[in-house]
Amino acid sequence: MQISLYPGQRLKLRFGRRRLFGLLALLVGLGVGVALHWDERLYFYLTRQMNVTDQGVANRWLPAYRVQIDAKPIEGIARNLSAITYDTDLDRLLGVVNGGPTEIVALSKTGELLERYPLQGFGDIEGLTYMGGGRVAVSDERAQQVSIFQLPAVPRTIDSAEARFFSLGINLNGNKGFEGVTYDAAGDRMFIVKERDPRQLYEVDGVAASLDGGLQLKVRDHSDWITGQVFATDLSDIHFDAATGHLILLSDESHLVMELSGDGRMLSYRSLNGLFSDLKRSAPQPEGVTIDNDGTLYVVSEPNLFYSFRREG
């Protein structure tokens, strides 16, 4: 038996389907928003970032930073640029090229390649920090190991046998381990971020003192700062800002630079998404962040892109 529908019934059925599809799309959108922490980001923006206070001005206040150099390809580096740090002694930047070959590179503050330091015998190097006096630390993502060594005065190959190291075999997760490392020289503290699954933040106290013969390492787990305050789905780098005592966090997946206070409170953020920032295009894969003594913010992105930002106002 064939059942035919009157025009009015067809119209009701059509609108009913549209409502159903609309409801499903809304539910999917809400689910994606929660998974990507868009709800938390919007809440922070409405309650904190739109209301600038004197305290906000005293912080780095990342919304005030404007792009100066936008996605400049670094000549001499084809791909795998990961991590960046500021060399306070020589007023230059240091970066890591992770593979093909693995090396530390010295860069000018406008993104020109200055020197190369090939690394031999090291693993999956993702993080880099300058500790002072020519000493650097690199983090191995897969092994969750931090290796510390001197950069030679004249560039040459650095063998892993020259390094001293410590490792934290906690929540080992392959290619989602130690992604960034930074150092507080005044407090002799190192901060390390684990990329994801889960996102984690560790503080290791007494690093330089232990290297100099007085073993006194103390490890603190600040992962509750991340789960409670950071609305990014992953962490790709970290920088300790000596001028404020705050931590600057970078997220590749969420395209965010974020500022945390010394006790783990979210203070400000800025986007690296081209739709929500002053960048011409979204940074494709932001992997490194640092700030120099003049307050300039630097970000590097794979494959070989260089960004700089200055605060206005």
Secondary structure by P-SEA (a helix, b strand, c coil): cbbbbcaaaaaaaaaaaaaaaaaaaaaaaaaaaaaaaaaaaaaaaacccccccaaaaaccccccccccccccccccccccccbbbbcccccbbbbbbcccbbbbbbbcccccccbbbbbcccccccbbbbccccbbbbbbccccbbbbbbccccccccccccccccccccccccccccccccccccccbbbbbbcccccbbbbbcaaaaaaaccbbbbbbbaaaaaaccccccccccccccccccbbbbbbccccbbbbbccccccccccccccccccccccccccccccccccbbbbbbcccbbbbbbbbcc
